[in-house]
Amino acid sequence: MTNQTVSEVSHQRALQRIEEISQLAVYRNRPVALYTDLYQLTMMYGHYQAGRHRQRVVFDLFYRKNPSQNGYVIAAGLEQVVWYLHHLHFDDAQIEYLKSLNMFSDAFLEELRSFRFTGDLYAVPEGTIVFPQEPILRVEGPLFEVQLIESALLSFVNHQSLIATKTQRIVDAAKSGGSQGPVIEMGLRRAQNMDAAVFGARASFIGGCIATSNVLAGQCFGIPVSGTQGHAWIQSFPSELDAFRAYYRAFPDHTVLLVDTYDVLRSGVPNAITVAKEMEQDGKRLQGIRIDSGDLAYLSKQARAMLDDAGLHYVKIVASSDLDEWTIRDLIMQKAKIDSWGVGTKLITSYDHPSLGGVYKLAAQEANGRLEPRIKISENAEKVTNPGKKKVLRLLVDGVASADLIALDDEQFNPAEPLELFDPVHTYKRKVIQNYEIQELLVPVFVGGKLVYELPTLQAIRETVVKGLSQFSSEVLRHVNPHIHHVDLSQKLWDLKQYLLRQWRPHAKYNK
């Protein structure tokens, strides 16, 4: 089979998959062209006026700092990126709105009418473990197109990557001390808006949650849904026992009872035990009780003892109440008797670190008929960009990730030959690796505007996370003061960066 045939087969499969996804309620019939900041359009217009809009450019999307004290990020949001680029166009209503701003010429607006993404997109697959400074997306195409999409791409990738990463921390904490307590995402009412809630639930499943309370996310993404009752249900009945019995009659095979509306130990648990015994007479079993407030360690231990004394060893205890990875870890250390965790606010908002802070930077631009590297220089060393069209390589020794290497796209490496790596800032820090395996992280998604990447299922993405995490040592994965996984530059890229810095320095002026 020829490469052209393979590409066409990939294209057709990819199209079929994105069309299926586009029918989901969260995607269907949504306008996308104006999902941008105004300054993207003003820059596009400036380039258009200067006759530069067809110049070919390369932009990198990456982040600079890991969130929540973590040692890595789980890349997510590519599905939204693909949906957006596949459907990106300006309709009449959007053109009329832009015209009403009295900022753009009629000729420019006419150019927008035929706008389609015709560039190349390379991306790390969703679920990939990534690190600061590494391109998560690399976009190449006409400046006119690549400039417009900046804000949308950042929005999609920043949000879902952040929530997937926060979720994984929480899920990992729930496994500490040998516990296997699953985590349920319950953040709909605390998310900033519907999109944040729905796509946050998607990201939480990527990060390891087993279910969500968000029904729309369940419908759209096939995530298992989970939910019981709220305090208002209990309060609306003459007594707590009446409420529990009514709920059992409504859901005889899925009964989980909320026991903290009045008094967990003197009312909630005793009433739950009464209903559980009545259920046993009907050949049914109470699935669990949920505690949503109070001292969860003390209450869960007391509730477990009461349930066990009543012969209800099978009844599970679910805890909620403003949980995060630190609270869960502490509760496990206190030997709380909790079987599963419902986590809302602090997961869906990534409460302690609410923004990933990814950036989108120019790396190369067409000049003299070829792509020439571009660099951004800053007083802050971490904000100095890596120039040129690049790729990201993960280097594994005996199956364990030893380092990542950012290299120029045309570089080749032979795993049979020793490779010297060095810290790009403290260059005296060096090591040599041999007999290593290379994983190229960026894969083609769009080529010449043609979609060639078949989006995986959400379950497959989740498996990518598990496989990716297995390649790193526990020191890199720990929650506090993780070992730094080094992201190095190839010698050729480092030399190019130093050359461009030297080119700039003679022209710099410093005001003391």
C-alpha positions in Angstrom: 0.0 0.0 0.0 1.5 3.4 -1.0 2.0 6.3 1.4 -0.6 8.2 -0.6 -3.1 5.4 -0.2 -2.4 5.1 3.5 -2.8 8.8 3.9 -6.2 8.7 2.1 -7.4 5.8 4.2 -6.3 7.7 7.4 -8.1 10.8 6.1 -11.4 8.9 5.5 -11.3 7.2 8.9 -10.4 10.5 10.6 -13.2 12.3 8.8 -15.7 9.6 9.8 -14.7 9.8 13.5 -14.8 13.7 13.7 -18.2 13.7 12.0 -19.4 11.3 14.7 -18.0 13.5 17.4 -19.4 16.7 15.8 -22.9 15.3 16.4 -22.5 15.3 20.1 -24.7 17.9 21.9 -21.7 19.9 23.1 -20.4 20.4 19.6 -23.4 20.4 17.3 -24.2 23.6 15.4 -21.8 25.8 17.4 -20.2 28.8 15.7 -16.5 28.8 16.1 -14.9 31.6 14.0 -15.4 34.4 16.6 -14.1 32.2 19.5 -11.0 34.4 19.5 -9.5 37.6 21.0 -9.9 40.8 19.0 -6.1 41.2 18.8 -5.9 38.0 16.7 -8.1 39.7 14.1 -6.3 43.0 14.3 -3.0 41.3 13.7 -4.5 39.3 10.8 -5.7 42.6 9.3 -2.4 44.2 9.8 -0.6 41.4 8.0 -3.2 41.4 5.3 -2.8 45.1 4.7 1.0 44.7 4.6 0.7 41.8 2.1 2.3 39.4 4.6 -0.7 37.2 5.4 0.4 34.3 3.1 3.8 34.0 4.7 4.3 30.5 6.2 5.0 30.4 9.9 5.4 27.9 12.7 3.9 28.4 16.2 4.5 26.2 19.3 1.9 25.7 22.1 3.5 24.8 25.4 3.5 25.7 29.1 6.2 26.9 31.4 5.3 25.7 34.9 3.7 22.6 36.3 0.5 23.1 38.2 -0.4 22.2 41.8 3.2 21.2 42.8 3.0 18.4 40.2 6.0 17.1 38.3 4.2 16.8 34.9 1.0 17.5 33.0 -1.4 15.2 31.3 -2.0 16.6 27.8 -5.7 16.9 26.9 -8.1 18.9 24.8 -6.9 17.7 21.3 -10.4 16.5 20.4 -11.7 20.0 20.8 -8.8 21.4 18.8 -9.6 19.0 15.9 -13.3 19.8 16.0 -12.6 23.5 16.0 -10.1 23.4 13.1 -12.3 21.1 11.1 -15.3 23.4 11.3 -13.5 26.8 11.3 -15.2 29.2 8.9 -17.0 32.6 9.0 -20.7 32.7 8.3 -22.7 35.8 7.2 -23.7 36.8 10.7 -20.1 36.8 11.9 -19.0 38.8 8.9 -21.8 41.3 9.5 -20.8 41.7 13.1 -17.1 42.3 12.2 -18.3 44.8 9.7 -20.3 46.7 12.4 -17.0 47.3 14.3 -15.9 49.6 11.6 -12.3 48.3 11.9 -11.8 46.2 8.8 -12.0 46.8 5.1 -14.5 45.1 2.9 -11.7 43.3 1.0 -10.5 41.8 4.3 -14.0 40.7 5.3 -14.4 39.0 1.9 -11.1 37.2 2.5 -12.6 35.8 5.7 -15.6 34.4 3.8 -13.4 31.8 2.2 -11.3 31.1 5.3 -10.4 27.5 6.0 -7.5 25.9 7.9 -5.1 24.7 5.3 -2.0 24.2 7.5 -0.3 21.4 9.4 -0.9 20.5 13.0 1.3 18.1 14.9 0.3 17.3 18.4 1.0 15.0 21.3 -1.9 12.5 21.6 -4.3 13.1 24.5 -3.2 11.4 27.7 0.5 11.9 27.0 2.7 12.9 29.9 4.3 16.2 29.1 6.7 18.7 30.7 7.4 22.5 30.7 8.8 24.0 27.5 7.8 21.0 25.3 5.6 21.8 22.3 2.2 20.1 22.9 1.0 21.4 19.6 3.1 22.6 16.6 1.1 24.5 14.0 2.5 25.4 10.6 0.7 27.3 7.9 -0.1 30.8 6.4 0.2 33.5 9.0 -3.3 34.6 8.2 -4.6 31.2 9.5 -2.2 30.4 12.3 -2.6 33.7 14.0 -6.4 33.4 14.3 -6.5 30.1 16.1 -4.2 31.0 19.0 -6.7 31.8 21.7 -9.0 28.9 20.9 -6.2 26.4 21.0 -4.9 27.7 24.3 -8.3 27.6 25.8 -9.0 24.0 24.9 -5.6 22.6 25.8 -5.0 24.7 28.9 -8.3 23.8 30.5 -8.6 20.1 29.9 -4.9 19.5 30.5 -5.2 21.3 33.9 -8.2 19.3 35.0 -6.9 16.0 33.8 -3.7 16.6 35.8 -5.5 17.7 38.9 -7.7 14.7 38.8 -4.8 12.3 38.5 -3.3 13.8 41.7 -6.6 13.2 43.5 -7.1 9.7 42.1 -3.5 8.9 43.0 -4.1 10.1 46.6 -7.2 7.9 46.8 -4.9 4.9 46.2 -2.4 5.8 48.9 -1.7 3.5 51.7 -3.0 0.6 49.7 -6.5 2.0 49.3 -8.3 1.4 46.1 -11.1 3.9 46.6 -12.4 5.2 43.3 -13.1 8.8 42.7 -16.4 10.3 41.2 -16.4 13.8 39.7 -19.2 15.9 41.2 -18.3 19.5 40.2 -21.1 20.6 37.8 -22.6 23.2 40.1 -19.2 24.7 41.0 -17.7 24.9 37.5 -17.4 28.4 36.0 -19.9 27.5 33.2 -21.5 24.7 31.3 -18.5 24.1 29.0 -16.1 24.1 31.9 -18.3 21.5 33.6 -18.8 19.2 30.6 -15.3 19.3 29.3 -14.0 19.3 32.8 -15.9 16.0 33.4 -14.3 14.7 30.2 -10.8 15.6 31.4 -11.5 14.1 34.8 -12.3 10.8 33.2 -9.0 11.0 31.3 -7.3 11.7 34.7 -8.8 8.6 36.3 -12.3 9.3 37.7 -14.6 6.3 37.3 -17.8 8.3 36.9 -19.4 11.8 36.8 -22.5 13.3 38.2 -22.8 15.4 35.0 -25.5 13.8 32.9 -24.6 15.8 29.7 -21.0 14.7 29.9 -22.3 11.2 30.4 -24.4 11.4 27.3 -21.8 13.0 25.1 -18.7 11.1 26.1 -20.0 7.8 27.4 -18.7 8.4 30.9 -20.6 6.4 33.6 -22.9 8.7 35.6 -23.4 8.5 39.3 -25.7 10.3 41.8 -28.0 9.7 44.8 -30.1 12.4 46.5 -29.5 15.8 48.1 -30.4 17.1 51.5 -33.5 18.7 50.1 -34.9 15.3 49.3 -34.5 14.2 53.0 -35.9 17.5 54.3 -39.0 17.3 52.1 -40.4 14.2 53.9 -42.0 14.0 57.3 -39.0 12.1 58.6 -35.6 10.9 57.4 -36.7 7.3 57.6 -39.7 8.1 55.3 -37.2 9.8 52.8 -34.9 6.7 52.8 -37.8 4.3 52.3 -39.2 6.4 49.4 -35.8 6.5 47.7 -35.5 2.7 48.1 -38.9 2.2 46.5 -37.9 4.4 43.6 -34.4 2.9 43.1 -34.4 -0.6 44.6 -31.2 -1.7 42.8 -29.3 1.6 43.2 -29.9 2.8 46.7 -27.2 5.0 48.3 -28.5 7.1 51.2 -27.3 10.5 52.3 -27.0 10.2 56.1 -25.8 13.7 57.3 -28.9 15.8 56.9 -29.6 15.8 60.6 -27.3 13.7 62.7 -25.0 11.0 61.1 -24.6 8.7 64.0 -27.9 9.2 66.0 -30.2 9.4 63.0 -28.8 8.9 59.5 -26.9 5.6 60.0 -29.5 4.0 62.3 -32.3 4.9 59.7 -30.1 3.6 56.9 -29.6 0.3 58.8 -33.4 0.0 59.3 -33.9 0.4 55.5 -31.1 -2.0 54.7 -32.7 -4.7 56.8 -36.1 -4.1 55.1 -34.3 -4.4 51.8 -32.7 -7.7 52.7 -36.3 -9.0 53.4 -37.1 -8.0 49.8 -34.0 -9.8 48.5 -32.2 -6.4 47.9 -29.0 -4.8 49.2 -28.3 -1.3 50.3 -25.4 -0.2 48.0 -24.0 2.5 50.3 -24.3 5.5 52.5 -22.8 9.0 51.8 -21.4 11.4 54.4 -21.2 15.0 53.1 -20.1 16.9 56.2 -18.5 16.7 59.6 -15.4 14.9 60.7 -15.2 12.3 58.0 -12.5 10.2 59.6 -14.4 9.9 62.9 -17.8 9.6 61.4 -16.8 7.0 58.8 -15.1 4.8 61.5 -18.2 5.0 63.7 -20.5 4.4 60.8 -18.5 1.4 59.6 -18.6 -0.2 63.1 -22.4 0.4 63.3 -23.0 -1.2 59.9 -20.7 -4.1 60.6 -22.4 -4.7 64.0 -25.7 -4.9 62.1 -24.3 -7.5 59.7 -24.1 -5.0 56.8 -20.4 -5.5 55.9 -21.3 -5.1 52.2 -22.6 -1.5 52.6 -20.1 0.9 51.2 -19.3 4.4 52.6 -19.0 7.3 50.2 -17.5 10.6 51.3 -17.8 14.0 49.8 -17.5 17.5 51.3 -14.8 19.8 49.6 -12.3 17.0 49.1 -8.9 17.3 47.4 -5.8 15.2 47.2 -4.5 16.5 50.5 -7.7 15.9 52.5 -8.1 12.4 51.0 -4.5 11.5 51.8 -4.9 12.7 55.4 -8.2 10.8 55.8 -6.5 7.6 54.6 -3.6 8.2 57.0 -6.2 8.5 59.8 -7.6 5.1 58.7 -10.9 6.5 57.7 -13.3 3.8 56.6 -14.2 5.3 53.2 -14.7 3.2 50.1 -15.1 5.9 47.5 -14.8 9.6 47.1 -17.0 12.2 45.5 -14.9 15.3 44.6 -16.4 18.5 43.2 -15.2 22.1 43.6 -11.5 21.5 44.1 -11.3 19.1 41.1 -13.4 20.9 38.5 -11.8 24.3 39.2 -8.3 23.0 40.0 -8.9 25.1 43.1 -5.2 25.7 44.1 -4.0 26.4 40.6 -6.9 27.5 38.4 -4.9 28.1 35.2 -2.3 26.1 33.4 -0.8 29.2 31.7 0.1 27.7 28.4 1.5 30.0 25.7 1.6 30.1 21.9 4.8 31.5 20.4 6.2 32.1 17.0 9.1 29.8 16.3 9.8 30.2 12.6 8.7 32.4 9.7 9.1 32.3 5.9 11.8 34.6 4.6 13.8 34.4 1.4 11.8 31.4 0.3 12.4 29.3 3.4 11.5 29.0 7.1 13.8 31.0 9.3 13.9 30.6 13.1 12.5 33.2 15.4 13.1 33.7 19.1 11.4 35.7 21.8 13.8 37.3 24.3 12.9 38.3 27.8 14.3 39.6 31.1 13.0 36.3 32.5 15.1 33.5 31.4 12.2 31.0 31.4 10.4 33.2 28.9 13.1 33.0 26.2 11.7 30.7 23.6 13.3 27.8 21.7 13.5 28.8 18.0 12.9 26.9 14.9 10.7 24.0 13.7 11.1 21.4 16.4 10.1 17.9 17.5 10.0 16.3 21.0 11.7 13.0 21.7 11.2 10.8 24.8 14.3 8.8 25.5 13.8 5.5 27.4 16.5 3.3 28.9 15.3 -0.2 29.9 11.7 1.0 29.5 12.1 4.0 31.9 12.0 7.6 30.6 15.5 9.0 31.1 14.9 12.4 29.6 13.0 14.3 26.9 14.9 16.0 24.1 13.6 19.0 22.1 15.4 18.9 18.7 15.1 20.5 15.3 12.7 18.7 13.1 15.3 17.6 10.6 17.7 16.1 13.1 18.2 12.3 13.2 19.5 10.2 16.2 20.8 6.7 16.2 19.9 4.8 19.4 22.8 2.4 18.7 25.2 5.3 19.3 25.8 7.0 22.7 24.0 10.3 23.1 25.3 13.1 25.5 22.6 15.1 27.1 23.1 18.4 28.9 21.1 20.9 31.0 20.3 23.8 28.6 20.9 26.3 31.4 23.6 24.7 33.5 25.5 23.1 30.6 28.1 21.5 32.8 25.4 19.1 34.0 25.8 16.2 31.5 25.1 12.6 31.1 25.5 10.0 28.4 22.9 7.4 27.6 23.3 4.3 25.5 21.0 1.6 24.0 18.0 3.9 24.4 14.6 3.8 22.8 13.1 6.9 21.1 9.4 7.9 21.3 8.5 10.8 19.0 5.8 12.6 20.9 4.4 14.9 18.1 2.2 13.1 15.6 0.5 14.5 12.4 -3.1 15.5 12.9 -3.7 17.9 9.9 -1.4 17.9 6.9 -2.1 20.6 4.3 -5.5 21.2 5.9 -6.4 17.5 5.6 -7.3 15.6 8.8 -5.2 12.5 9.0 -5.5 11.6 12.7 -8.3 9.3 13.9 -9.3 10.6 17.3 -9.2 7.8 19.9 -12.0 6.9 22.3 -12.0 8.3 25.8 -11.2 4.9 27.2 -8.1 4.6 24.9 -7.0 8.1 26.1 -7.3 6.9 29.6 -5.1 3.9 28.8 -2.5 6.2 27.3 -2.3 8.0 30.7 -1.8 4.7 32.5 0.9 3.5 30.1 2.6 6.9 30.1 2.8 7.1 33.9 4.3 3.6 34.0 7.3 4.9 32.1 8.4 7.2 34.9 9.9 6.6 38.3 7.9 7.1 41.5 10.2 10.1 42.3 9.0 12.0 39.2 5.3 11.1 40.0 5.3 12.0 43.7 3.0 14.9 44.8 5.5 16.9 46.9 8.9 18.0 45.6 8.9 15.6 42.7 12.2 14.8 41.0 12.6 17.0 37.9 12.3 15.0 34.6 14.9 16.8 32.5 13.8 18.4 29.2 17.0 19.0 27.3 17.8 20.7 24.0 19.8 19.0 21.2 23.2 20.4 20.6 22.1 21.8 17.2 19.0 23.5 18.7 21.1 24.9 21.7 23.7 26.3 19.2 20.9 27.9 17.2 19.4 29.5 20.3 22.8 30.9 21.4 23.5 32.2 17.9 20.2 34.1 17.8 20.8 35.5 21.3 24.3 36.7 20.3 22.7 38.3 17.2 20.4 40.3 19.4 22.8 41.4 22.1 24.8 44.0 20.2 21.6 46.0 19.5 20.3 45.8 23.1 20.1 49.0 25.1 19.9 48.9 28.9 18.6 51.7 31.0 20.0 51.5 34.5 
